[in-house]
Amino acid sequence: MNEIKNALFLIFKGIELLHRKYPNRKFTIDGRLVGDIGEILAAENYDIELDLKSQPRHDGTMIDGKRVQIKATFKDKLTIKEIPDYYLGLKINKDGTFEEIYNGPAKKIIEKFSERSGFGNKLINFRIQF
């Protein structure tokens, strides 16, 4: 039981530190933590201005004016629901580094996965080997 208490303390301490530094993101452990971390990594590494509040279709604006949806994962799948103009997919590593999985127009994702059941209407997963 002590290990769980200690681990949860560290997790929530980390969330508190993130929220203090980036108050426009919620970093909720039960749903938005990974996505919010991905948005911050994207903003800091790709010169993206994040929307003040998370939006369903786009998360921010690139320096050239393109609206972008940012998706992040620690696993081997990314997700898409709303069809954005531009899509940036990142795989985050435990040490805070990340790999760019996809960075381009969403139309290529649409071409590859549009025949999947529910595409554009519900959240679908796709393997990061694009």
N, C-alpha and C positions, 0 to 999 in steps of 0.2 A: 504494500500500500504506500510506503514511503517513496518508492520509485515513481509511482504515478503522481503523487503530490509534487515531487520535485520537478518532474517533467512538465506538468501542467503549469507550475509556477514559471518555469523558463519560457514556455510557449506564450503565456499571457504577458510576461514581461517584454518579450520580443514584440508582441502586437502593440503593447503600450508605447514602446519606443518608435515603432513605425508610425503609429497614429500621431504621436507628438511631432514627428518630422514632416508628415504628409497628412494634414488634418482634413483634406478634401476626400480622402478615401477611408472606408470603414474598417477594412481588414478583419471582417467577422470570420471567426474560426469555422463556422458551420455553413459557409457558402461562398464568400467572396475573398478570402485571404489570398489564394493563389492568383486570382485574376487581378486583384489590386496590386500585388507585388509585380506581376507582369506589366501592368500599366506604368508603374513607376520606373521599372527597368527600361521600358520602351521610351518613355519620355526623356529619361536621362541619357540614353544612348543613341536615339534616333531623331533628336530635336523635334519632338512631337509636343504640342500644347494640348494637354488633357482637358476635356470638358470638366467643368466644376462638379457636375454630378454625372454618375454613370448613366449611359443611354443604352437602349437595347440594340441599336444598329451600328453606332459609331462611338468610339471612346475619346477621340481627339482629332486634331488637325495637324497635318504635316506642314513643314515649312513652305512647301510648294502649293499649299491650299487644299490638298487632297484630304478627304475625310477617311479615317482609318479605324478599323476594328482591331483590337489587340486581344489575342488569346494566348494563354500561357498554361503550361502543364508541368508536372514533375513526372508524368507517366509517358506512355508511348502513343497517346492519342490527343488530338485537338478537337475542338467542337465548333460548330457553326449553326446558327438558327436564322437570324435576320441576315439578309443579303447586303453586305456593305459595299462601298465603292472600292475600298482597298483593304487588304487583310495582312496583318503581321502576326505570325505564330512563333512563339518562343518555347523552348524546352529549358526549364530552369533546373540547375544542378543544386545539390545540397549545400555546396560551398558559396552559393550566390552567383556563380558564373552562369552563363546561359548560351544556348545554341539557337541560331536563327533557323527555323524550320521552313517558313514560307514568308516571303516579303514581296507582295505584288498585287496586281489587280484581282479582285475576287472572282472575276469572270472565269479565270482558269479553274478555280475550285468548283464553280457552278458547272462548267463543262465536264469535269471529271466525276462529280458526285450528284448531279441534278436528278438522276433516275432513281436515286435511293428514296424509299418510302418516307414521306413527310418532309422532304427537303424544302426548306423555306418556310415551313409551318411549325416544325418542332426542332428541338435541339438534337443534332446528330453528331456522332463521333466519326472521326476518320483517322487512320493510322498516320503517324508523322513522316513515314517514308513517302513523301510526295513525289 
